[in-house]
């Protein structure tokens, strides 16, 4: 691999064709994001099928992520087109289904009048328009414009400092989650997570649908989540630092510290962590990013993020393929430069599998191994290995195509489908044959193999073996 950190790309109108999706994968897409806030399930189903076809065509393992909308609060529609509010203007937001105009608009969130109080601030369109609540009458919230600007159909509403009573999993989310699980997506993201208990809402549906092992990602974009971040990292399978809404809900200057904390906590617990939003924003309309954006991506990689994410850049942007290729080059350069320092984990392993993974990384460095190889049924061993960010290539063998797709999100992992093996000798023989056949290792090279013994035992990583390539298939040494 020319790079180790992974790239998540949001699909949309700009990348809906088979040709574009296959080109995205060839350019470096590792995980395709289906944004359930936009489009219809039929559109996402077609995108899903095209990603699978593109993965097969390119031979690259690709994960598919369904990102649930969550309790996102939005304005209604403005039939007459966008309107501009000026500072000092009076405005109202109501739960009634009315056409929006210069004086009032509807909202998708019925609980807004109950949640806000006079003096609360309401932000629209990522904080570009700011209003203060002056009063509440029935289902209508009266407002005064503090910072004016243009508003239009379905713009997002943020309520910083307000205890929003909306459930973490809405009716739409539940329907989208059931659709995604039945379709076969590889991972699920929950938006606006506020508590570690939110994970149980989705996991119950996963169990009901017969897919309890699908990784669940918590999007960190609410102050409530930041306050209990360690508990959320423990409760979920992965973390996304969703800096768009996070930077509206929190003071902007606090976002970098939250990002750093989330990366550290997730790595310590062997959870993949994604850094998202506005990473190469200027490439929505320009063929080159700004220098600041390049530094932002490189900084996230240097800090230890498993993946960096593109949103509008690839869903509606004018240069989606070029954006992915650019991000891939930035990531590779950051990893090769002094930015990618060794990050030692202060948290010591507490399980046998964790201890084996740590030992494998250390033994591999001592013996000069050409690869760290893991046989895995759940992906957990590989994620534990990945958190040490070893310079040694990390190769994963699994019998389950779904696990291969899930590992597309994990830092540095190259995955291969293996045959079912009954003995550790069979396992080593398969590794020998595969790595020699792929020209990944030469006869006589040393590798470190981590697995469960006996093979096929989920969650029982208990074996570490230093192996010399060629021994298992009796090839002569040069």
Wavefront OBJ file of the C-alpha trace (Angstrom):
o trace
v 0.000 0.000 0.000
v 1.236 3.489 -0.842
v -0.714 4.822 2.147
v -2.079 3.408 5.357
v -4.865 5.790 6.459
v -8.139 5.083 4.656
v -10.435 7.362 2.632
v -14.215 7.534 3.114
v -16.170 9.069 0.227
v -19.788 10.218 0.265
v -21.740 9.220 -2.832
v -24.296 11.506 -4.454
v -25.478 12.958 -7.758
v -21.910 13.691 -8.879
v -20.879 10.066 -8.372
v -23.991 8.039 -9.112
v -22.927 6.251 -12.301
v -21.089 2.930 -12.408
v -18.242 4.604 -14.277
v -17.775 7.293 -11.621
v -18.005 4.881 -8.680
v -15.479 2.492 -10.202
v -13.188 5.449 -10.908
v -13.514 6.601 -7.273
v -12.467 3.147 -6.071
v -9.528 3.083 -8.465
v -8.500 6.556 -7.263
v -8.406 5.460 -3.627
v -11.894 5.146 -2.100
v -11.845 2.606 0.743
v -15.311 3.128 2.250
v -18.378 4.413 0.376
v -20.759 6.479 2.501
v -24.480 6.410 1.794
v -25.876 9.595 3.362
v -29.395 8.693 4.431
v -30.180 12.393 5.020
v -30.505 12.804 1.262
v -31.978 10.760 -1.556
v -34.274 7.755 -1.422
v -33.650 4.150 -0.496
v -33.958 3.162 -4.158
v -31.123 5.549 -5.029
v -28.955 4.180 -2.238
v -29.690 0.606 -3.311
v -28.433 1.365 -6.804
v -25.312 2.996 -5.348
v -24.774 -0.040 -3.125
v -24.900 -2.394 -6.100
v -22.522 -0.238 -8.099
v -20.002 -0.084 -5.270
v -20.019 -3.870 -5.016
v -19.546 -4.123 -8.786
v -16.726 -1.569 -8.688
v -15.016 -3.446 -5.871
v -15.167 -6.661 -7.881
v -13.911 -4.925 -11.027
v -10.904 -3.340 -9.311
v -10.140 -6.176 -6.905
v -10.057 -3.717 -3.989
v -11.823 -4.377 -0.706
v -14.421 -1.631 -0.190
v -16.686 -1.085 2.801
v -20.154 0.461 2.570
v -21.324 2.772 5.344
v -24.950 3.794 5.865
v -25.016 7.111 7.730
v -28.360 7.626 9.488
v -29.803 11.135 9.531
v -30.533 11.214 13.249
v -32.663 13.932 14.872
v -31.455 16.562 12.426
v -33.577 19.699 12.722
v -34.277 21.449 9.432
v -36.328 24.248 7.972
v -39.219 23.477 5.658
v -39.541 24.704 2.088
v -39.523 28.173 0.545
v -41.669 27.913 -2.626
v -40.681 31.410 -3.707
v -36.991 30.622 -3.456
v -34.326 31.647 -0.908
v -34.953 34.664 1.294
v -32.478 36.969 2.983
v -32.852 37.961 6.619
v -31.311 41.162 7.919
v -29.957 41.916 11.384
v -32.774 43.117 13.622
v -35.547 41.501 11.552
v -38.355 39.653 13.304
v -38.843 36.053 12.208
v -40.821 32.998 13.322
v -40.360 29.251 13.045
v -43.450 27.081 13.453
v -44.258 23.390 13.446
v -47.209 24.104 11.133
v -46.761 23.016 7.528
v -46.579 26.474 5.946
v -44.645 27.881 2.982
v -41.543 29.778 4.083
v -41.123 33.471 3.304
v -39.399 36.592 4.591
v -41.293 36.466 7.898
v -41.762 32.812 8.853
v -40.876 29.227 8.031
v -41.790 25.732 9.108
v -39.523 23.157 10.757
v -39.305 19.375 10.633
v -38.914 19.182 14.416
v -42.207 19.207 16.301
v -40.518 19.545 19.679
v -38.851 22.888 18.938
v -41.381 25.076 20.841
v -41.082 22.865 23.931
v -37.275 22.745 23.918
v -36.341 26.418 23.529
v -36.730 29.360 25.906
v -36.400 33.140 25.469
v -32.716 34.016 25.254
v -31.707 30.764 23.533
v -29.809 31.098 20.282
v -30.837 29.337 17.068
v -28.306 28.844 14.273
v -29.250 28.141 10.655
v -27.062 26.874 7.800
v -24.030 25.845 9.890
v -24.233 29.030 11.939
v -24.160 31.458 9.014
v -27.487 32.901 10.197
v -27.973 33.540 13.915
v -31.251 34.319 15.708
v -32.253 34.791 19.340
v -35.494 33.408 20.770
v -37.708 36.246 22.018
v -40.734 34.147 22.918
v -42.805 31.018 22.325
v -46.519 31.042 21.569
v -48.128 27.637 21.054
v -46.323 25.943 18.182
v -44.562 29.131 17.073
v -41.086 30.309 18.127
v -40.580 34.074 17.802
v -37.078 35.214 16.894
v -34.921 38.278 16.309
v -32.153 38.082 13.694
v -28.693 38.732 15.170
v -26.578 37.847 12.128
v -28.428 37.958 8.844
v -28.005 35.944 5.691
v -29.749 33.792 3.118
v -31.943 30.840 4.119
v -33.623 28.304 1.846
v -35.192 24.841 1.626
v -34.217 22.307 4.274
v -31.330 24.263 5.788
v -30.137 22.747 9.053
v -30.973 24.210 12.445
v -28.646 23.936 15.432
v -29.573 24.675 19.039
v -26.312 25.149 20.968
v -26.797 24.823 24.705
v -30.363 23.543 24.337
v -31.270 20.146 25.759
v -32.953 18.695 22.667
v -35.562 16.095 23.604
v -35.657 14.356 20.199
v -34.885 10.603 20.329
v -31.458 9.471 19.140
v -33.104 7.117 16.646
v -36.078 8.591 14.800
v -38.766 6.669 12.913
v -36.960 7.489 9.671
v -33.680 6.248 11.138
v -35.256 2.961 12.180
v -36.687 2.423 8.701
v -33.348 3.314 7.084
v -31.455 1.073 9.504
v -33.651 -1.918 8.735
v -33.277 -1.247 5.025
v -29.487 -0.953 5.307
v -29.137 -4.155 7.312
v -31.341 -6.132 4.934
v -29.421 -4.745 1.953
v -26.071 -5.845 3.376
v -24.185 -2.656 4.271
v -20.971 -3.203 6.214
v -21.274 -0.521 8.917
v -23.773 1.949 10.365
v -23.212 5.503 11.627
v -25.538 7.127 14.171
v -25.852 10.903 13.993
v -26.086 13.287 16.963
v -25.158 10.666 19.543
v -25.522 12.097 23.049
v -25.077 9.112 25.358
v -23.429 5.675 25.345
v -26.939 4.278 25.859
v -27.849 5.428 22.335
v -25.929 2.439 20.975
v -28.448 0.020 22.465
v -31.281 1.459 20.378
v -29.546 0.452 17.152
v -28.102 -2.800 18.478
v -31.549 -4.093 19.412
v -32.688 -3.645 15.818
v -29.470 -5.274 14.569
v -30.138 -8.286 16.753
v -33.755 -8.450 15.595
v -32.530 -8.358 11.991
v -29.997 -11.146 12.576
v -26.948 -8.892 12.082
v -25.689 -8.113 15.601
v -22.046 -7.887 14.537
v -22.336 -4.924 12.161
v -19.972 -2.171 13.410
v -21.785 0.839 14.854
v -20.127 4.255 14.499
v -20.856 7.165 16.835
v -20.751 10.579 15.188
v -19.378 13.104 17.656
v -21.197 16.380 16.960
v -22.973 17.326 20.191
v -21.582 18.855 23.419
v -23.359 16.128 25.395
v -21.272 13.517 23.550
v -18.033 15.372 24.221
v -18.748 15.384 27.959
v -18.986 11.562 28.054
v -16.615 10.803 25.191
v -14.692 7.938 26.874
v -17.962 6.130 27.625
v -19.196 6.600 24.058
v -15.941 5.243 22.642
v -16.366 2.173 24.859
v -20.016 1.674 23.841
v -19.574 1.978 20.062
v -17.364 0.122 17.558
v -15.907 3.214 15.890
v -15.972 7.010 16.135
v -16.463 9.790 13.590
v -15.408 13.326 14.510
v -18.128 15.152 12.527
v -16.656 18.622 12.651
v -19.454 20.371 10.747
v -22.188 20.252 13.359
v -19.623 19.942 16.158
v -18.156 23.300 15.163
v -21.604 24.881 15.333
v -22.678 23.295 18.597
v -19.344 24.056 20.286
v -17.105 27.129 20.060
v -14.951 26.644 16.950
v -11.711 26.893 18.876
v -12.604 23.793 20.906
v -12.992 21.480 17.908
v -9.254 20.665 17.423
v -8.923 19.574 21.044
v -11.995 17.331 20.751
v -10.567 15.817 17.567
v -7.258 15.064 19.279
v -8.974 13.566 22.311
v -11.254 11.386 20.170
v -8.337 10.023 18.145
v -6.375 9.199 21.291
v -9.283 7.498 23.057
v -10.305 5.503 19.992
v -6.776 4.270 19.325
v -6.295 3.206 22.936
v -9.456 1.112 22.701
v -8.705 -0.282 19.212
v -11.658 1.556 17.688
v -11.312 3.008 14.183
v -11.668 6.790 14.142
v -12.727 8.930 11.169
v -12.054 12.670 10.852
v -14.756 14.273 8.710
v -16.167 17.476 7.203
v -14.686 20.216 5.034
v -11.357 18.472 4.584
v -10.959 19.495 0.932
v -14.007 21.776 0.784
v -12.632 24.098 -1.902
v -12.439 21.170 -4.338
v -16.226 21.184 -4.557
v -15.725 23.840 -7.216
v -11.959 24.042 -7.778
v -9.452 21.490 -9.145
v -6.959 22.181 -6.335
v -7.343 22.432 -2.559
v -6.074 25.274 -0.416
v -2.801 24.912 1.489
v -4.725 25.050 4.746
v -6.886 22.092 3.667
v -3.802 20.076 2.751
v -2.386 20.799 6.200
v -5.688 19.798 7.808
v -5.693 16.375 6.142
v -2.010 15.841 6.895
v -2.538 16.857 10.509
v -5.356 14.342 10.984
v -3.134 11.606 9.543
v -0.220 12.643 11.737
v -2.460 12.559 14.810
v -3.297 8.909 14.093
v -6.728 8.934 12.449
v -7.700 5.667 10.800
v -9.581 7.463 8.031
v -10.341 10.864 6.575
v -13.677 11.603 4.957
v -14.969 13.537 1.960
v -18.563 14.787 1.955
v -19.828 17.313 -0.584
v -16.494 17.091 -2.390
v -17.449 13.704 -3.842
v -21.257 13.760 -3.570
v -21.997 17.001 -5.433
v -18.574 18.411 -6.318
v -17.263 19.180 -9.773
v -14.026 17.193 -9.310
v -14.830 14.038 -7.310
v -12.207 11.728 -8.845
v -9.496 14.368 -8.690
v -10.406 15.053 -5.047
v -9.922 11.424 -4.022
v -6.642 11.191 -5.908
v -5.473 14.417 -4.265
v -6.415 13.211 -0.802
v -4.614 9.927 -1.426
v -1.423 11.782 -2.327
v -1.693 14.035 0.726
v -2.158 11.045 3.031
v 0.772 9.167 1.503
v 3.050 12.192 1.749
v 2.061 12.840 5.359
v 2.827 9.244 6.265
v 6.233 9.337 4.579
v 7.292 12.616 6.157
v 8.273 13.454 9.687
v 4.621 14.265 10.407
v 3.907 10.591 10.994
v 5.669 10.187 14.314
v 5.451 7.032 16.379
v 2.543 7.331 18.822
v 3.089 5.189 21.883
v -0.070 4.067 23.635
v -0.171 4.732 27.346
v -2.951 2.216 27.882
v -1.638 -1.313 28.434
v -3.534 -4.342 27.080
v -5.919 -5.992 29.505
v -6.789 -9.116 27.491
v -4.853 -12.035 26.059
v -5.677 -10.913 22.528
v -4.512 -7.385 23.252
v -1.245 -8.627 24.771
v -0.619 -10.894 21.769
v -1.200 -7.990 19.362
v 1.204 -5.707 21.229
v 3.822 -8.455 21.352
v 3.436 -9.098 17.621
v 4.190 -5.468 16.777
v 7.234 -5.469 19.057
v 8.548 -8.862 17.909
v 8.051 -7.883 14.284
v 10.232 -4.815 14.743
v 12.931 -6.799 16.551
v 13.229 -9.625 13.989
v 12.837 -7.365 10.954
v 9.577 -8.952 9.811
v 8.346 -8.114 6.332
v 4.697 -8.388 7.389
v 2.394 -8.770 10.361
v -0.209 -11.356 9.388
v -3.486 -11.922 11.233
v -6.078 -14.626 10.735
v -9.370 -13.225 11.949
v -13.041 -14.154 12.086
v -14.326 -10.905 13.599
v -11.651 -8.333 12.713
v -10.873 -7.614 16.366
v -7.316 -8.984 16.246
v -6.543 -6.821 13.240
v -7.903 -3.668 14.876
v -5.773 -4.364 17.927
v -2.701 -4.730 15.740
v -3.514 -1.608 13.731
v -3.598 0.677 16.778
v 0.181 0.311 17.178
v 0.683 1.981 13.783
v 3.633 -0.253 12.941
v 5.652 0.576 9.840
v 5.503 -3.135 9.013
v 2.728 -3.968 6.508
v -0.386 -5.415 8.149
v -2.112 -8.233 6.252
v -5.411 -9.802 7.295
v -6.778 -13.169 6.192
v -10.452 -13.953 6.787
v -12.968 -16.457 5.492
v -15.800 -13.892 5.724
v -16.213 -11.333 2.889
v -18.236 -9.101 5.257
v -15.310 -8.878 7.692
v -13.021 -8.037 4.782
v -15.293 -5.138 3.856
v -15.538 -3.931 7.460
v -11.755 -3.853 7.755
v -11.600 -1.415 4.849
v -12.032 1.293 7.505
v -9.108 0.173 9.682
v -5.717 1.844 9.380
v -3.088 0.113 7.273
v -4.869 -3.184 6.715
v -4.738 -5.114 3.456
v -7.247 -7.949 3.415
v -7.427 -11.320 1.702
v -10.101 -13.997 1.596
v -8.734 -17.276 2.931
v -9.927 -20.833 2.828
v -11.264 -22.536 5.938
v -8.343 -24.172 7.732
v -8.435 -26.825 10.431
v -4.889 -26.659 11.788
v -2.294 -23.963 12.347
v -0.021 -25.764 9.883
v -2.698 -25.334 7.200
v -2.882 -21.665 8.122
v 0.854 -21.135 7.748
v 0.884 -23.054 4.463
v -1.817 -20.762 3.072
v 0.104 -17.650 4.116
v 3.289 -18.995 2.523
v 1.570 -19.756 -0.756
v -0.325 -16.466 -0.871
v 2.569 -14.138 -0.068
v 4.949 -15.884 -2.461
v 2.293 -16.030 -5.187
v 1.540 -12.320 -4.795
v 5.256 -11.422 -4.739
v 4.686 -9.785 -1.362
v 7.519 -11.702 0.293
v 10.666 -13.461 -0.846
v 11.850 -16.883 0.210
v 13.608 -16.555 3.546
v 11.746 -13.415 4.685
v 10.423 -13.458 8.215
v 6.813 -12.661 9.087
v 4.863 -12.632 12.352
v 1.558 -14.510 12.381
v -1.178 -13.866 14.950
v -4.213 -16.118 15.201
v -6.494 -18.127 17.430
v -5.710 -21.736 18.137
v -7.465 -23.898 17.191
v -8.319 -21.990 13.969
v -11.893 -20.817 13.588
v -12.376 -19.790 17.211
v -13.820 -16.258 17.289
v -12.413 -14.009 19.991
v -9.634 -16.432 20.971
v -6.444 -14.738 19.785
v -3.833 -16.705 21.698
v -1.043 -17.607 19.278
v 1.982 -15.728 17.936
v 4.412 -17.330 15.513
v 7.551 -16.069 13.794
v 7.639 -17.786 10.431
v 10.211 -17.894 7.654
v 8.690 -17.726 4.174
v 9.228 -20.950 2.275
v 9.357 -23.283 5.245
v 5.709 -24.344 4.935
v 5.819 -25.073 1.204
v 9.351 -26.464 1.137
v 10.815 -23.998 -1.338
v 14.604 -23.900 -1.653
v 16.366 -20.891 -0.166
v 18.484 -18.718 -2.438
l 1 2 3 4 5 6 7 8 9 10 11 12 13 14 15 16 17 18 19 20 21 22 23 24 25 26 27 28 29 30 31 32 33 34 35 36 37 38 39 40 41 42 43 44 45 46 47 48 49 50 51 52 53 54 55 56 57 58 59 60 61 62 63 64 65 66 67 68 69 70 71 72 73 74 75 76 77 78 79 80 81 82 83 84 85 86 87 88 89 90 91 92 93 94 95 96 97 98 99 100 101 102 103 104 105 106 107 108 109 110 111 112 113 114 115 116 117 118 119 120 121 122 123 124 125 126 127 128 129 130 131 132 133 134 135 136 137 138 139 140 141 142 143 144 145 146 147 148 149 150 151 152 153 154 155 156 157 158 159 160 161 162 163 164 165 166 167 168 169 170 171 172 173 174 175 176 177 178 179 180 181 182 183 184 185 186 187 188 189 190 191 192 193 194 195 196 197 198 199 200 201 202 203 204 205 206 207 208 209 210 211 212 213 214 215 216 217 218 219 220 221 222 223 224 225 226 227 228 229 230 231 232 233 234 235 236 237 238 239 240 241 242 243 244 245 246 247 248 249 250 251 252 253 254 255 256 257 258 259 260 261 262 263 264 265 266 267 268 269 270 271 272 273 274 275 276 277 278 279 280 281 282 283 284 285 286 287 288 289 290 291 292 293 294 295 296 297 298 299 300 301 302 303 304 305 306 307 308 309 310 311 312 313 314 315 316 317 318 319 320 321 322 323 324 325 326 327 328 329 330 331 332 333 334 335 336 337 338 339 340 341 342 343 344 345 346 347 348 349 350 351 352 353 354 355 356 357 358 359 360 361 362 363 364 365 366 367 368 369 370 371 372 373 374 375 376 377 378 379 380 381 382 383 384 385 386 387 388 389 390 391 392 393 394 395 396 397 398 399 400 401 402 403 404 405 406 407 408 409 410 411 412 413 414 415 416 417 418 419 420 421 422 423 424 425 426 427 428 429 430 431 432 433 434 435 436 437 438 439 440 441 442 443 444 445 446 447 448 449 450 451 452 453 454 455 456 457 458 459 460 461 462 463 464 465 466 467 468 469 470 471 472 473 474 475 476 477 478
